[in-house]
Amino acid sequence: MTTANTTLTKFNIAGMHCASCAILIKNSLQNLQGVESVNVSYPNKSAVIKYNPVLSTIDNLTATIQKTGYQVVADKPSDLAEASSWRSKFIISLILTLPLFVSMIYPIPYIYPVAIVLTTLNILITGRNFFLGFFAALRVKTFTMDSLISIGVASAYIFSLMMGTFHYFEVASALIVFVSLGKWLESLAKARTSTAVQKLIDLTPPIAHLKQKNSFKDLSIMDIKIGDIILIKPGETVPLDGVIITGSSTLNQAAITGESLPADRQVNDTVFAGTQNLTGAIEIKVTAGSKGTLLSKIIKLVEESQSSRAPIQDFADKISAIFVPAVLIIATITFVIWYFVLGSSLEFSVLSFLSVVVIACPCALGLATPTVLMVASGVAARLGLLIKGGEALETASKINTLVFDKTGTLTLNQPQVDKFTNLSKKSDAEILEIIYTLESRSTHPIAEAIIKFSKITNSSLVVSNYFNLPGSGVSATINKVKYFFGKTKTHSIALVANKKALAYFEISDTIRPESVSVLQKLSKNYKLYLLTGDSRSRALLIANTLNLPESQVYSEVLPDQKQEIVKQLQQNSQVAFIGDGINDSPSLVQADLGVALGEGSDIAIESGDVVIMNKNLNSLITLFSLSKASINKIKQNLFLSLVYNAIFIPVAAGVLSPWGITLRPEFAALAMSLSSISVVLNSLSLNRYHS
């Protein structure tokens, strides 16, 4: 995606092990000349950068990420691989720490030199990650969670050397053990948040049956070309998009549209990769290669959504920016008060300092928003909704006004002629041939209905000066007479010559079966408006069927006027525009939230902030419900993170010690890890959402 002066690029990044890593990478990149915006997602292990290619380059961006201590890789690092890595680190750390734990109960000879060796190995093998992150943060003059862990481990290690006792070696090693355990459990939980894309990828079979004369050959879908003919047997999954040329069948399209009911498909119907062929064998002519299928576009959109950012995340980022320095100040004040003011022992004062340092968890704050976005994007895709990013998800939760385009949105866009009236002296056949000649050059659904009604398949009339008038009709000269066919003030659809109506049609469009019930439910929480190019009388007739008051109906609206109406409503409301994505792009872009009814249309997928793949208006209720549930989850996560720190930092500082309640540093480290896990698990609970 590019504009006149900027380019948008995405990097997959290896080496991130907490949300603080994402903040570190973001801060490093934002300092570069030409970089306009950066969004780094720790759960998705990616960075999306908007930059000016004249002032910065891909190589420059890559070098900055690597200098910060991370690697740019071709493919997204596996969450399960990360979990496996942390599992190994935890086991190694535990093995190195067990003798120190045992010595606390059963004294071991020469434990002090043994403790030095074991703790040093623990720091070099498992703790190395934290110290590398600490030093990388120092290079860009900032602090991260790695800073807190490293300071805690280093302080305990140095203090044990100074005091000549192994007890603080045990604290340093225990910190590494419990943080590693937490990282392992967090990685396992986080891996479950990113399964949506993999499930979509797994839908595509790797092999297709290519037709070669009278036989079929199994080939990789990568080798299938547009125009090739492939066979899909009953029970198989469609490997590529195409049009049926032989056979008929029933297909399960739930993976693409979220629609649970199977759909019948026959010759000339389109089928999509990832749908399952249930009954008959069909042959299809391929219309898209492996990287151009509708499914591949959906996968890309879901990935982009998972890597995106919601405005509510700004709150967490502002807190995180000052969090670590604030914790270090609180820890220092804790030590000073206990040791110099209250006269406590050096050991108690140091332990309180260490507990405060390691109990704080900016990582939980950093995970609060992106983990919800990852889960919500997957849930939405499962239900046939493509939500293009965190901003769209958050905006949907704030909408209070819905503006509906009529044709193709509230109706099925299947117009039919109810009445034809000839007002001229010409015969019906002559009038219909003129109309056929004009409408056969149009692709508008009304033109199709009129051509079908005329029952004419060919015309010898000569046409000149043909013009398509968007939103109005068509005009042309036939036998030196200038005709107009389209909307008029007197009749909804009429044939006009020399300012005189020669004939007119009464045309109706079938209202979607679910329109009335959906609008009734939505009207309880939203102000609803109808936009249509129909005459006022026809528009009010439709509005009456939909139970919409006259004041909320805009009629005789031209396509370019829709955007202005949306803009007017935005002065006092948060507006969502719902259209079919074909001629509604300006309005979809103008609205606070553009919702396009897709059903596989490329135009619809490119339009708006949300695409309803099944063209079922009930999905609107799902969209707004899911958005509110997701934002509530984010708020819960932020609350959990802040309350956790508000409660446990004072406990770690020893305010409850007069009552015998203290928190040793190693258990503070475990509690810190559990706070991140609780945030991830709370985000995962969104998977239980059902429409």
N, C-alpha and C positions, 0 to 999 in steps of 0.2 A: 504494500500500500504506500503510495507516494502522493505528495502535493508538489506545488511548484518548487519549493525550496527544501523539502524534507523527505526523508526516507524512513520507513518503518522496517526494522529487522528483528529477528528472534534468534537467540542463542540457547542451546541446551548446555547446562553447566553441571559439571561433576565436582564433587568435593564439599558441597554444602551439607552441613549436618545439624543446622538449627536455623530458626527464623532470623537470628542475629546475623547469620552469614548473608542472608538476603539484603539486610539493611547495609551491611558493610560493602557489598558489591554495588548496591545502588548509590551509596555515597561516593564511591570511587568513580563511577561512571558519570555522575552528575557534575563532577568537577572538570570534565573535559570540555574544551571549546567546541561549540557546535551541537552539543547534546541538549535537546529540548526537554525530553521527558524520559524517565526510566521506570519500568515496573518489573521488579524481580520477585518471582514466586518460589519460595522454598518448597512447598508441597509439590509443585509441578517442575521444579528444578530447571527453571528457565528465566531468561531475561528478555523483555520486549523493549526495544530502544528506538526512540524517535530522534533523528539527528539530521544535521545538514551535511550532505556528502562532500560539499566543498571545503568545509572546515574540519571534518573528521572522516576517518575511513574505517572499514571493517577491520583491517589489521590493527589499527590504533585501539579500537574497542576491545578486540581480542587480547591484545597485549596488556591492556589495563586490567582485565579480568584475571589474567594469569599472574600478573604482578601482585594482585591482591591475595593470591594463594589458591586460586581455583582453576579448573580446566574447562575450555570450550570443547565440546564433543559433538559428533555427528548425530548421535541418537540420544534420546532422553535416558538418563541413568535409571536403572531398575530399582524400584522401592524395595522389592524382595531381596535384591543383591545388597542394598544398603542395610537391611535388617540382618542379613546373614553376616555382614562385616561387623556390625555392632555386637552380634552374638559372640563372634570369635574374640573380639576385644574384651567383652565382659568376662568370658571364661578365663582368658589369660590373666586378666586383672584379678579375678577372684582367686585363682591358683597362687598368684604372687602374694596375695594379701592373707590367705588362710593361716599361714604360720603366725602372723602378727595377731590375728584374732585368737588363735589357740593360746598364745603366750600371755594373753590377758587373764586366762583362767589357770593354765598350767605353765609355769615358768620354763622357758627353754634356754639352755646354756648359750652364752655368747649371742644373745638375741639382738644386742645393739648393733654389732657389725653386720649380722644377718639382715636386720631391718634396713640398714643403709643400702645394702645390695639389692634387696627385694623391692624397696620403694623406688630406688633409682631406676631399676629395670621397668617398673610399672609406669613411671613417668615417661621414660624413653619410648616404650612400646605403645601403651594405650593412651597415656596422658599427652603424648606428642601432638595429637590433633588439636587439643585445646590451646597448647602453647603456641603452635603455629598460627592459629586464629588470633590469639592475643597479639603476637608480634605484627601480623598483617594489619590488625586494627590500629596499632600504634603508628604504622607507616602513614596512615591517612588521618591520624590525629583524632581517633574516636575510640569508643569502648563498646564491647559486645558481651554476650553471655560468656564467651570463651575467656574474656578478661576476668570476670568474677570467679570462674572456676580455677583459672590459672593462678590468680592472686591467692585464693584460698589454699590450693595445693602447695604453692611455693612458700607461703607463710608458715604452714604447718611443718613443711620439710626443713626450712631454715631454722625455725624455732626449736625443733627437735635436735638439730645439730648444735645449736647454741647451748641448750640445756643439758645435752649429753644423755637424753632419755629417748627410748624407742616409742613412747606413747604417742607423740605427735607424728611419727612415721606412720603409725597405725591410722591416725586421722587422715593424713594425706592420701594413703592408699585406699582407705574406705571411701573417701570422696570420689576417687576415680572409679571404684567398683560400682557405687550406687548411681553415679551419673551415667556410666556405661550401660547399666541395667535399664535405666530410664530411657536412654536413647534406643536401645534394642526394642523395648516395648512400644515406644512411640513410633518407631519405624514400621513395626508390624501393624499397628493401628492405622498409620498414615497410608500404608500400601493399600488398605481397603478403600480409601477415599478416591483412589485414582484408577479404579477398575473399569469405569464406564467406557473410556476410550478403547481399552483392550477388548472389552466385550464387543464393541462395534467392529473393531479390526478382525476379530475372530469370526464374524458373520460371513466374510468373503471366503469362498472355497478357493484353494490355490490352483485348481485344475478345471479346464473347460473342455467339453467335447466338440471339437471343431469339425464341421462338415467338409469332406473332401470328395467331391463327386457323389458316389453312392455309399460311402463309408464315413466313419467318424474316427478322429484321432485325438487322444488326450494330450493337451498342451497346457503349459503354464499360462495363466491369464495375462501375464506380462507379454506373451507372444501373440496374443489375439489382437487383431486390428479392427478399426471401425469398418463396417461393411461385411465382416465375416459372419458366417451363419453358424450358430452353436445349438446344441441339443441340451435341454434340461429335462431330466427324467423325473417321474413322480418321486417325491420324498427328498429331492435334491434342493440345494440352495442356489438361487440364481447368481452366477458369478459376475455378470456385467450388465449394464443397462442395455435395453434393446426393445425392438418392436416385434411382436409375434407375427410370423409369416405362415406358420403351419400349426394346427392344433388349437386346443382350448384347455383351460384348467382353472382351478381355484387356488389362489395364492394367499398365504399368510403374510401380511405387510406390516405386522405390528412393530417390527424392528425399525422400520422407516417412519411410519405415521403414528405409531402408538395405538392404532385402531385394532381392537381385539378380534373383530369379526372378519373372517376371510372374505376376499373379493374375487368375483368371477372375472376371468380375462380370456379374450378370444382374439382372432386375427385383427391386426391393426392397432391393438391395445399396447400401451407401453408397460414394460416390467422393469423393476429396479434391482440392482445388485443387493444382496442381503435379505431378499424376501424368499420365502420357502414355497416351492411348488408342491402342492398337496395331492393333486389327483392325476390329471392327464399329462402325457409327454407333449412338450412344445418345442418348436424351433424358433429362434429369434435372430433377427438381424441386428448385430451389435451397433449401438449408436454412441458409445463412449468407451474409451480405453480404461485401463485399471486405475489410472490417476484422475480420470475425469468423471467417474460415476457420481450419482447423487449421494451415495453412501460415503464416498471419499470426501465430498464437500461437507457432509454432516460431521465427519470425524474431525476435519480441519476446524470447523466452527466450534465444536465442543472443546478441542484443545486450546483454541484461542480464548474461549470463555473461561476455561480453567486457569489460564495464565493471566487473566485480566485482573482489574482492580476495581473495588467498589469505593465510592467516596467516603463511606463510613470508616474505611481503613485509615484515613488521614488522622483520625482521633488516636488510634493505636500508635501510629508512627510518631506523632508529636510527643506522646508519653515516652515511647521507647528512646527517643533522642536524648532525653534528660534522665532516663531511668538509671543507667549504670553509674554515671557520676554521682547521682543522688544517693544511691545505695552505698557507694564507697565513702561518701561523707557521713552517712548515718552510721556505718560500721566504725569509722574512726572516732566519731563522737561517743559511740557506745564504749569503746575501749578507754577513752579518756575519762569518761564519767566513772566507770567501774574502778579503774586503777588509780587515777589521780584524785578524784573527788570523793568517792565512797570508800576508797582504801581496800578494795578487794584484791585477792591474790592475782599475780601475774598470769597464772595458768587460767583462772576463770575469765579474766579480762580478755585474754587472747582467744579462748574458745568462743566467747560471746562475739568477738570481732569476726572470727571465721564463720560462725553460724549465720550472722547477718549477711556476709558476703555471698554465701552459697545458697541461702534460702530464697533470695530474690530471683524472679524468673521473667525476664523480658521475652523469653521464647514463647511463653503461653500467650502473651499479647500479640506477638507476631503471627501466631498460628490461628488466632481467633477468626479472622476474616477469610484468608485463602482456603482453609480446609472446608469451610461452609460452601464457598464458591465451587470447589471441585465436586462436592457431593451433590449440590443443587443442580449443577450442569448435567451431571449424569442422570439424576432423577428426571429432569425436564426432558432430556433426550429419550429416555425410556417411555415417556408419556406423549411423545410426538411434538414436543416443543423445543425449538432452537432459540436459546436466549443468548444474545451476542454480548456477553461480558457482564461483569459485576455492576457496572453503572446502570445498565438496562434492568438488571434484577432489582437493584435498590430503587430505581425510579418507579418501577411497576408497583412497589409497595406504597408509593405516595400519590398515585393517580386518584383523582376524584371525579373526572369528567371523561366520558367515552363518546367519541364521534364515529358513527358508522357510515361508510359508503354503502349504498343500497345494492347495486348490481354486482352479483358475484360474491357478496358478503352476507347480506341478510337474505338474499335470494340465491337460487341455484344457477343463475345466469343461463337459463334455458328458455328464452322468450318464445311465445307462441302467438299466432294471429287469432284473435277472438272474433274480429269483424272486419270486413272489407266493404267500403262504400264508394261506388263510382259516381262522381258528380258531373262528369263531362258527357259530351255527345259521342265520344269514342266508345267502342265496345270494350268489355272487360278484358278481352284477350289483348287488344291493342295497348290498353293502359298497363296491364301486367307485363307486357313485353318491354315497354319503356322502363318500368320500374326494375325489371330483371336486368336490363342492360346497365342501369346505374348501379344496382346493388351487387352485381356479380363481380365488380371490381373492389368490393369492400370486404374486410375480414371481421367486421363487427358482428356480434351474436345476433343482433336484430336483423341484419342483412341475411344471415343464414335462415332465420325463421321465415322471412318474406319470400326468399327464393324457394324454400320448401313449399310454402303455401301456393306460389304461382304455378308450380308443376311444369315450369319451362326449363329446358336444358340447353337451349341454344338461341342466339339472336343474330340477325343479319344487319341490325341497325348500326349505323356508323356514328361513332362518338368522338367529339373533340372538346378541348378546353375542360377536361375533367379535373375537378378539385375535391379534395377531402377536407371538410370543415370540422375539426375536432369538437366534439360535444354538440354539434348541430346537425350535420348530415353530409350530403354530397351534392355537387352541382356539375352540369355538363351541357353541352350543346348537341342536340340530335336533330338532324334534318333542319338546321338553321333555327331551331327553337331552343331557347335556354330553359332548362328544367332545374328545379331544386327538389330534392327528396330528403325529408328529415323533420325535425321538430319545428312546429309553428305555434303561434299564440292561440290560434283558433282550434286546431286539432293537434293531438299528440304527435302523430306521424302522418305527413301528407305529401302528395306530389303537387308541386306548384309550377305554373308557367304563366308569365306575364302578370304576376301578382294575384293569380286566381287559382284557387285549389281545384284540382281536377279529380282527386280521389284521396281518401284517407283510410288509415288502419287503426283499429283498436288492438293494442298488444298488451299482453300480461306476462309476468314472470313468476314462476312458482317460488313462494317463500320457503326457505329451508324449514324442514320439519321441527328443528329444535329452536328456531329463532324466537318464537313467542315465549317459551318457558325460560330460555336463557336471559332474555331482556327483562323478564319479570323478576328473576332472581337478582340480576345486576342492578335494577332500579332501586333496590333497597339500600344500596351503599354508594351508588354513583349517579350523577346527572347524565342522561342519555340524549344524544342528538342524532338525527337522521339527515344525511345529505343525498340528494338525488337530482338528476337532470330532468325528471318527470314533471309534467304539468302540476300545478298546485292541487287540482282536484284529484288527480291520480296519486300524488304523494300523500294527501290526507287520507285517501282510501287505504293505502298501505299502512300508514301510521295508525289508523284505527284498528287494523288487524293486529298490529304489534303493540297496541295499548300505549302508544306514545301521544302526549298532548300536542296540540297544534303549534304551540309556542316553541317546541323543540324540533321542528321540522323545517329544513331548508330545501326549497324546491327550485326547479329550473336553474340549477347550478351548473355552470360550465366547469370543465376540468381545472382551468387555471384559477377559478374562484374558490375552489375548495381550500387551498392553502391560506387564502386571506381570512376565511371563516375560522379556520383553526387558530390563526394568529390572534384574531379578536377574542376568542374564548380563552386563550392563554393569558390574557391580561389579568384575569381573576381566578384562574383554575390551573390545575395540573392535568394536562390533556393527553389522552391516548387516542390515536387515530387508527381505526381498523378498516383495512381495505384488502383487495385481492392482489395488490402488488403489480398490476399490469399498467394502469394509467394513474396510479395514486402516489408515485414516488415523491413529488414535491410535498404533498401533505404528510406522508410518512416521515419525511426528513424534518419537516417543520414542527410536528408534534413533539411533546416531551417524550413520548413513547410511541414508536411506530410499530403496529402489529400487522403483519401480512399473512393472509391465508394462502398457504403454499401449494400443497398437493403436488410437489415435485417440480414446480415452475422455477427455472433459473432466475427469472426476473424477480419472483417473490423472495427467493433466498437472498438475493442481493439487496432487496428493499427492506427498510424497517429495522428495528432493533430486536424484534421477536418474530419468528416464523412458526405458524401453526401448520404442521405438515399434513394433518388429516382433514383440514378444512371443516372441522366440526366446532361450532361456536361454544360448545360446552368446555372446550379447552381454554377459553377465556377465563372462565371461573377457576379452572386449575391454575392458570398463569398467575392471577392475582392472589390466590390463596397460597401458592407455593412461594411467591415472592415475599409475602408477609411472614410466612413460617421461616424462611431463610434469614430474613433480617432479624427476626426475633432470636434465632439461633446465634447470630453474630453478637447481638446485644447480651445474650446469656453468657457467651464465651468471654466477652470483655468484662462483664460483671464478675464471672468466676475468677478471672485473672487478677482484677483489681482487689476484690475482696480477699482473695488468697494472700496477696502481698500485705494488704492492710492488717490482716490478722496475724500472719506468721512472722513478719519482720519484727514487730514488738516482742513476740514470744522468743524469737531467736536472740533479740537484744537483752533478754533476761528480765523483762519487767515482771514476770511471774515467779522469778526465782525465790522471792521471800516466802512463797507458798510451796516451795519444793519442786516447781515445774520448770525444767530447763530443756533445751534442745541442743544435743551435741551436733557438731558440724556434719558428721557422716549421715545422720538421720535428716538433717536439714537438706542435704544434697538429694536424698531419696524423695523427700517431700517436694522439693523443687521439680524433680523429674515427673512426679505424679501429677503436678499441676498441668504440665503440657499434655500428658496422657488424657487427663480429664477433659481438656478442651477438644482434643481430637475425637474422643469417644462421644462427646456431646454433639459434635458435628456429624458423626456417623449416624446418630439416631435419626437424622433427617431422611435416611434411606427408607425408613418405615412409612414415609409419606405416601398416601394413595389419593388419587383424585376422587 
